[in-house]
Structures are given as structure tokens and as C-alpha cells.
Amino acid sequence: MRRRRRLVLRSLLAAGLVAAAYAWAVPQVASYGSVGDTLATVSAGWAAALAAAAVLDVLTSSLPWRVLLPQLSWLDTIGFTQASTSLQTFVPGGAPVGMAISFGLLRRLRVSAGAAGFAIALVGIWGQVTILLYPVAGLLLVLATGRLTGTVVAIAGASGGAALVAGLVAAAALRSRRIAARLAERAHRAAEALARLTRRDRPAWDAKALLRLRDERLGLLRRRWPALTAMTLANQLAAYLVLELSLRAVGIPVRQLPPAETFLAWAIGRVLASLPLTPGGIGIVELGLIGTLVGFGGGHARVVSAVLLYRALIVLPTLLAGGLAFLGWRLAGPRAAAP
């Protein structure tokens, strides 16, 4: 009962943050009337380019998973990624819940438990480390302009430090069996806590099973890590393309907000999205992007318009594709999971 109460309180807090962001904070920067007027100026050509970029963002979401799970079809992989992201948008709980959702969906697609767990761990590690490194890259790109605030530098520095720690831990776990054993034990304890929280059966695997899986699949990682890195970057940078096009579509010129500054703003938004404050970072990401871009000199109404357009193009296609994937799986009937 106490855990359920905490979950309800966390959900209410997240809903309150989203409501405060959209009902109070965003209108302080620009009214929704001015946003509507700005969006009405987007030409048909820009609309087509934005639609193409949104489709590209959906399609590239499957790339890292295809590297590690080539047995899945392109359609199943795209459906899995969109369905998983859609569920995480509505379900609070952060990374542990997201991993549990992904695991369940992969098992439904007849991926073995070992392959599913290994893929989820590696895609998560690669994705999070690159997300934490983006602000550092953006900071280096913007250094020459002189339009950096102390807050931006602090976020980039903290993000880079976290990326270094995460990278070192991951590298140590892959190189040292002893460190991997400790991490596996902690992962098992976290999974048991999640099972108690959600009132599900305890995980059938234990720390020894995780360690055995690591030993079995280490060779696969050594062969595929370059492809995994490239596909992770391609997937994530497709989202930056959507932001860049959104800014130009509403009339913000390159001379006012050059790509180096928009990339840094996007990178900060990605870090904020990874924080378990609201599902999908809704509300928090928008405020972070708006604040950074306005601080760099972007016009208020156009920046707000571009950010809301960008977030709509990132979130709504995912929800649509995820819903269609669920509908297709339901009509096709359940699949037997591999052992």
C-alpha cells in the first residue's frame, strides 16, 4: 500500500510539473496566440521537410537494436521501439520501469531472455553515455561565440563528468569479471525491488545468470560495438535534425541562432529528458530548450513555436506508431517467447 501511494504521489507530481510548465511557465515567455500566429507562417515546403524528418526519426530508432538483434524484422524492430517509448511516456518510474517494458515487449517478439537483456543493457548504456557527451561537444562548438552562461557551462560540465563515470563503469564491467559480478548483484536487487513495487513475480534470473550472459556475449560486443556506436549516433542525431528544421521553418535565421548553439540547446534538452521527473521529459525538456535558445538570443515567440513544434514532431509520431504496433500485435495474436 505504501509503495502504491508513492507511485500515485509521483504520478501526481509529474502531472503537476507538466501542467505548471504549459499553463504558467511557457506563456510567460510567449503567449499561445503569438505561437499560433507564428506556426501559421510555416510554408508547405517546410511542412513537407518537417514531416520527412519526423519519419526519419521514427525509422532510425530501430538502428541500434538491429545491430544486436538482427533476427527481428525491420517492421518488428520499429514497432518495438515506438511501442516501448510510448508506454514509457505514460508510465512513471524512470529507467528501471522502461527496461522492464522493453524486456516484456522483446519477449513477446520471441527474443530469448538472454538476448533481450543483453540488448537492452547495451543500447541503454550506449544511448545514455552519448546523451551525456553531447553537451560537452556542444560546449566546445559554442566556445568561440562567447555567448555561454554559467548555467550552461555547469550543465555541460556535470553531464561530461557523468558520462565519464558511466563510461568507466561500463568499460570496467566489460573488462573485469569481478566488477561485473558486483554490478550484476546490484541489478538483481533492483529488479527484485521493481517486482515488489509492481506486485509481480520475482525475476527468474539471478546475478550469476547475468554474469554468465556477460561471459557468453562479450565476443559479440567486441565485434559489433563500432556499428552500435554509429547507429546510436544516427538515431539520436535524427532528432536534432527535427529541431534544426523546426527553428528554420518558423523563421529563425542561422545568423541569429547558429547550428552550434542550437545543438548545445538540444543536447541539454536530451539530458533533461533522461531525468525521471516527468514521463518522456514532457514540460521539463520544453522549458530547458526554450530557456537556452532565448538565452542565446532567439526571439521569444519564434523560439517557443519552434520548440513546441519540435516536441510535437518527436512525441506524436511515436505515440501513433506505437499504438499501431500494439494494434497489429493484438490482431496477430500472442507469440510464444523463446527460452
N, C-alpha and C positions, 0 to 999 in steps of 0.2 A: 504493500500500500504506500509506503514511504517513497519507494522508487517511482511508482506511478505518479505520485504527487510532484516529485521533482521533474518528471518528464512533462507534466502538464504546465508547471510553472515555467520551464524552459521554453515550451511552445508559446505560452502567452508573452513571455519576454521578447522572443523573436518577432512575434506578430506586432508587439508594441513598437519595436525598433523600426520595422518596415513602415508602419503607419506614421510614425514620427518623421521618418525620412521623407516620405512622399507628401504627407499632409502639411508638414511645417517647414522642414529644412529646405527642400528643393524650391518651394515658392519664395523663400527668402532671397534666392539668387535670381530667379526669373519666374514670372507668372506663367501659368499654363496657357493663358491666352496668347502670350507672345511666343510660346513654344509652338502652339498650333499654327500661328501665322508663319513662323519660320519653316516648319515642316511642309507647309503648303507650297513653298517655293522650290521644293526638290523636283527636278525635271524628270521626264520619263527615262532619259538616258541614265541618269544617276540611279533611279529606282531599279532599272534592269541590272546595273553593275552591283548594287547592294544585294539584290536577290541572288545573283550568281555567287557572290562572296559568302552569303549565308548558306547556300547549298554546299559550297566547298568546305565550309567549316564543319558541316554535318558529315560529309563524306570522309574527311581526313581524320575524324575521331576514331575510325577503325584501324588506322595505320599501325600504331604501336601494338595493338592486340594481334594483328595479322602476323607480325614478326614472331610472336611467341606461340600463337595458336593458329597455325596455317591450316589446320583441319577444318576450321569454321569457314563457311562461305562468306563472301563479301556482304551479302544481304543480312545474314545472321549476325555478323560482327557489328554492322551499323545498327541493327535493331537492338542488340545487346547494349551497346554504349549509350544509345539515346534513351532506352528504357531505364537503364541504371541511373543515368544523370537525372531523368525526370523524377524518379522516385526520391532521389536524394534532395531534390528541390523542395519536396513537401514533407520529408521525414527529418525531424531534428536528430542530432546525435553525433554529427561530425564524422571523422574518418572511420572509426570502428563500424558504425552502422552502414556507411557507404560500402565498406569492404564486405560486410555480411550480405548486403543486397547484391553486389556484383557476384559473389560466390554462388548465391542461390540461383541467379539467372544463368550463370555458366553451367551449373549442374543441370538445369532444365534443358540446356542445349547439348546435353550428353558429353560434356567435357569432364574428364576424370577429376576427382578431388585434388590429386597431386598437381596436375597441370593447371587447374583453375587457381589453386592457392599460390603456386609459383608465379603465374602470370599477373595476378592481382598485386602481389608484393612488388614485383619488378616494375610494372607500369606505374604503381604508386610512388615508388622510390624515385624513378627517373623523372616522373612528372613533377614531384614536389621539389626536387633539387634544382631542376631547370627553372621552375617558377621563382624560387628564392634567388637564383642567379640573375634573372632578368633586370631587377632594379640596379644591380651593380653595373651591368652592361649599359643600361640607360644613363646612369650617372656619369660614366666615362664619356658617353656621347655628348652629354649636355655641358660638360665642364667648360668647354671653350666659350659658351654663350654668356656665362656669368649670371644666369637667371635661376640660381638654385637657392632654395630656402633651407634654413636649418632643419626644419621638419623633414623635408625630402631627403636630405643627406642622412639624417638619423635613421629613417626608414630603410634606405638603401644599405646603410652600414649594418643595421640589425639583420636585415634579410641576407646579406652576404655572409655574416657570421653564422647564421642558422644553416645556410647552405653548406658552409664548410664543415660544421659539426655533423650534419646529416650525411654528407658525402664520406666523411672519415668513418662514421659508424657503419655505413653500408659497405665500404671497402674493407673495413676490419672484419665484418661478419662474413664476407666472401673469402677472405684470405685466412682467417683464423677460425678453426673449428670450435675452440674454447669460447670465443666471444659469440659465435653463432649460437652455441648452446645456451648461453645466458639470455640472449635476445629471444630465442625460441621459448624459453621458460616464461619470460615476461609476456610474450604474445599469447601463450596458452592461458595465463592468468587473466589477461584482458578479455579473451574470448569467453572464458567462464563467467566473468563479471557481466559481459554483454548478454549471455544466455540467461543469467539470473534476472537482469533488468527487463528483458523481453519475455520472460517466463517460457523459455524454450528449453529443449533438452541440452544437456551439457555437450560440448564438442566431442565427437568420437575420436579425434586425434589428440595427441599429446606433444610435449616438447621433443621427445625422441623421434616421433614421426616427422616433425618439421625438420629436424637436423638430418634425418635420413634423406628427406626430399632435397635438401640443400646439397648433400653429397652427390645425389644421383643426377642433378640437373646443372651442376656447376659448369660442366663442359659445354652444355647448350648455351649458357650465358656468355662464355668466352668466345664462342663463335658468332653470336648474334648481337652483342652489345653495340657495335657500331651502327648496325641497321636500326636497333631500338632507339638509339640516341637521335639519329637522323629523322626517324618517323615521329618521335616525340616533338622535336622542334617544328617539323612541318605541320603537325596537328595544332600546336599552340599558336604558332605564328599566323595561321589562317584566321584566328580570332582577332589578332592585331590588324590584319588587313581590313576586317569589317569595321573596326574603329576608325582607321585612317580614311576609308571611303566615306564613312558617316560624317566625319568632320568636313571633308571637302564638299560633300553633297549639300550641306546646309550653308555653304558659302564662306567657310573659314579658310583663308588663303595660306599657302605654305610659308609666306614671309611672316605671318602673324604667329603661327604655331608650326614650326618646322618638325619634320618626322622624328628627330632626336628627342624633342620634348614630348611629342605625343606617345612615343614608345616608352619613355620613362613613366608617363602617367598611366599608360596601360599596364606596365609592369607592376606598379604599385597597386593597381586595381586587382591584378591577379593574386598578389599576396593577400590582400584583404578578403578576396573570395575564398581563400583556403582556410580562413579563420572560422571556427564553428560558432559564429554569432547568430547568423540567420541562415536558413536553407538557401544554398546557392549564392550566399553573399548578397541577396536582394536588399536594396536600400543602402547597405554599407559600401558596396562597390560603387554605386552611383555617386554617393557623396564624396568618396575618395577621388574618383575621376574628375568630377566637377571642380572640386577644390583645387586639385593640382593644375588642371588646364586653365582655370580662371587665374590662378596664381602666376602662370606663365604668360598671361596677357590675352587670353581668349575672351571674346565678347560673351557676356553672361547668357543672353537668350540663345545664342547660337551654340554655345558650349552645352548648355542644358539640353537643347534639342538634339544635338549630335549624340550625347551620352545616352539619353533615353531611347533614341533610335537604335543605337548600337546594342543596348541591352535587350531590346525587343527582338532584334535580329539574332541574338545569341540564344535567348531563352525560349522564345515561342516556337521556332522550328524544331528545337529539341523536344519540347513537350508534344508537338504534333507527331513527330517521327516516333517518339517513344510510345505514344498512345496507339499508333498504327501497328507498331511491333507487338504490343500486348494483344491487340485485337487479332492479329494474324496468328499468334501462337495459340490463342484461345480457340479459334476456329479450327486450327490444325490438330488440336488435342495435345495432351501431355506427351512428352518424350521420356523414354527411360534413360536415366542417368548412367553414365559409365562408372564402373567401380573405381 
